[in-house]
Structures are given as structure tokens and as C-alpha cells.
Amino acid sequence: MEVSLLSILALGFVLGIKHAVEPDHVIAVSTIASQSKKLSRSSMAGVYWGIGHTATLFIVGLILILMKNEIPEKWAMSLEFLVGIMLVYLGITTTLSFRKLSVHKHQHGVMSQSHTSAGAADEQPKVSYVKSMLIGLVHGLAGSGAMVLLTMSTVQSAWEGAFYILVFGAGTVAGMLFFTTVIGIPFVLTANKSGLNIPLTSLTGLISTLFGIYYMYNLGVNEGLFKLWIG
């Protein structure tokens, strides 16, 4: 393998790490990591996100590269808009799930504080690796257009493109593994302290919801997606 190609692949890996920590990615996976009582499960949520993200990029990207085609701007932006919808959904469901725990804790106030805290922690939703992978798939669809443009401008053949996307994907897995581990720490440390864990998780859900609304508004109004569909 030529040195130049190795350099390109190394750059692809670094760009993959950078890509993993884009705000919409981190916020979405945070809603999953917030549901973990074990740091290892929080970390694995990031790995499964990366797997789903890479799978979509690879399949869609390779098809478009072989066809020497691009995703039309209207559809590329629509897929990005789907990310905003997903962020709002994740935010609302995260907030509601932990509000139920808060109500449960209030209704059982006659229990001892230690029993209540442990019980609330035990009732936390378990981290869903399938959900993490699906989030990654959606993000992969939204980023497939840009990925194809980047790949086609970087490599010279389809097989190099396929390899580049896989290396880029490995970078996103590594990046998200690290950051979901870091993000998961405060949730794991407060897992048995519902007075801290529930507000912290609710805040995560609120951030996801608000960012999702902003994301959709920016795409629809500022970047003109709504006009593309109406026109």
C-alpha cells in the first residue's frame, strides 16, 4: 500500500474521531448513556452507535460511489432534518421516563431514604444497544451525502473509497467510545442518588429536545429546506 494512501487513511481515522463528537451525535448518545448504572454499558452504547453509523455510511456511500452519484440537496437536508426529529423524541422520552421514577419516589416517601434511592436506581431503564445502533443508523444516513463527497475527493478508486469509509468509521467508534465513557461517569456516580440522578437525566432530555428544535428550525428556515419542499 502506498505511503500516500496510508496517510489518507490515517487522516480519515482522525476525521472519524472528530466527526463522532459533533453536538447532535454527543447529545443523542447522552440520552442513552444517562440510563446506565454501569460505566461499561455506557461505553458500549457508544460502540454500538459507531457500528450503526459506520454500517449506513458504508452501504449508502459505496452504492453512491459505484454509481458515481450524489444525494440531491433536498433529500440530504431532509435526512438531516430527521436527526432533529430524533433528538426531540429522545429528549422527551428520556425526560418522561425519569419523571415517572420521580413520581414513584414521591408516592413511596414512607420508605427509608436508602431504600428509596436504591429502588429508584434499580428501576432505571436499561441501556438499549439496539436503540444506540438505530441512532447511529439515522446519523449515518444524514451524513452519507457529505461522506461521499469527502471520499470521492480523497481517493481514486471504489475499493479505496470503501476502505476509507471503514477506517473513518473505526475513528467514529473510537471517538464515541471515549466520549460516552466520559459522559457516563456522572450518571453512574449518581445512580443510587435519585435526588441527583433524576434532575441530571431530565436536564439531558431537555437539552436534547431544545437542540432538536433548534436543529430543525435552522435546517428548515435558515438553510431553506422548507422552501425547497414548498417550491
N, C-alpha and C positions, 0 to 999 in steps of 0.2 A: 504494500500500500504506500502511495506517495506521501512524502512528508507534508505537502500542502493539504492533502485530504485529511491527514491526522490533525492538522492544525484547525481545519474547518470543523471537524467532529468535536474537538476539544472546546472550540468556541460554542458549538451547538449545545454541549453539556452545560456550560456556564450560563448560556442564554435560557436553558431549560430551568435552571435553579432560579434565575431572576424572574422568569415567567410565573413560576409557582407562587411567588409572593405578591402577585398583583392583588389589589384590595378586594375585588369581588371573589377571588379564589380563597383568600385567607378568611374573609368574613363568612363565606358559605361553609367552609370546613369547621370554623369555630363553633357553629351551631351544633355540629356533630360531636366535636371534642368536648363540648360543655356537658355532655350527657355521660361522661365517663368517670368511674371511680378508680380506674387503674390507668396509669400513665402509658402502659404498653398498648392498651386498647385505643387510647387517644392517638398514639403514634401510628398504629396500624390503620386508623381511619384515613390518615394522610397518604399512606401507601396505596390503599385501595382507590382513593381519589386519583392518584397518579396513574394507576393502572387503567382506570376508566377513561381518563383524559388522553392517555397515550393510544389506547385502542381506537378511539374515534379519530384522532389525528392521523393515525397510520392508515386506517381503512379509507377514510374520505380523501385524505391527502394523496395517497398513492393512486386512487382512481382518477382524481383530477390531474395529477402529473402525467399519468399514462395517456389520458385523453387530451393532454395539453390544453386544459380548460381552466376557467376560474369561476368562482361562485359570484353570480350577479350581485351588485352592491345592495340592492333592495333585500335580497334573501340573506346576505351576510349580516346586514344590520338587524334583520328580523330575528335571526338566531341569537344575536347579542341581546336583543330585547327579551328573549326567552330567559336569559340569565337573570334579568331584573325581576321577572315574574317569579322565578325560582327563589330568589333571595327574599322576596316578600313572603312567600309561602313558608320558607324555612324559618324566618323570623317569627311569624305569627304562631306556627305550630310549636316552636320552642318555648315561646312565652306562655302559651296556653297550657302546655304540658306541665310546666313548673308552677303555674298559678294553681293548678289542681292540687299539687303537693302542698302548697301553702295553705289552701283551704282545709286540706286533710289535717295538717298540723294544727290549725286553729280549732277544728272540731274535736280534736283529741287532746285538748290542753290539759286535761286532768292527768295525763300520763306524765311520768317523770321526764325531766329535761333530757337526760341522757338517752332514755328510751325513745323519746320523740325524735331526737336528732338522728339516731341510728336508724329508726324506722323510716324516716323520710329519705335517708340516703339509700336504704335498701330498695325503696320504691322508685328510685330514679330510673328513667328509661335506659335501656341498654344501648350501647353504641351499635349502630347498624352499618356493617361493612358494605352491604348491598346498596344502602342509601348513599354511602360515601362514593361508591363506584358510579352510581347513577348521576350524582352531582358532577363527577369528573367527566362523564359522557356528555352532559349538556355543555359544560365548559369547553370540551374538545370540539363539539360541533360549532360553537360560537367562534372558536379560534382557528378553525380549519382553513378559512379563506386566507387569513394572514400567514398561516403556516406554509401554505402552498406557495404564496408569493415569496416568502423568505427562502424556502427550499429551492425553488426554481432559479432564484437569483444567486444561489450559493454553489450548487452542484451542477454537474454536467450530464448526468445520466439518471435514469429512473432508479437503478439499483443503489446508486449513491444517495439519491433522494430518500429512498426507503430506510437506508442505514442511518442517514442524518436524522430523520424523524424519530427513529428508535432511540438514538443517543440523546436527542433533545428530550424525549420522554423520560429517559433514565434520569436526566437532570431534574425534571419536574418532580419525579418520585423522591429523589434525594432531598430536594428543597422542601417539599411538603412534609416529608418525614421529620425533618429537623424542626420546622415551624409548628407543626401540630403537637410535637412533643413539648415545645416551649409554651404554646398556648394552653396545653392541657394541665400544666403544673398548678396554676391557681385553682382550677376546678377540682383536681384530685386532692389538694391540700384542704379544701373546704367541703369535701364530700360528706363528712359526718357533722358538718356545722350548717344546718339548713338555714339558719338566720343570715349566713353569709352567702351560701351557695345559691339559694333561690334568687335573691336580688341580682347576683352576679350573672347568673344564667339569663334572667329576664332582661338584663341590660344587653347581653349578647343578642338576644332575639330582637330587641328594639333597634339596635344598630343595624342588623341585617334588614329589617323592614324598611327603615328610613333610607338606607343606602340603595336598596332595591327600587324604591320610589324615585329617588334622585337619578338612578341609572336609567330607568325607563323614560323619565322626563328629558334627560339630556339627549338620549338617542332619538326620541320621538319629536321633540321640539327644536332643540339646539342644533342637532345634526340632520334634521329634516326627514326622518323616517316616515312620519305621518303624511308629509307632503308627497313622498314617493308613492305611497299606497293610494292616497286620495287622487293624485294626478294620474 
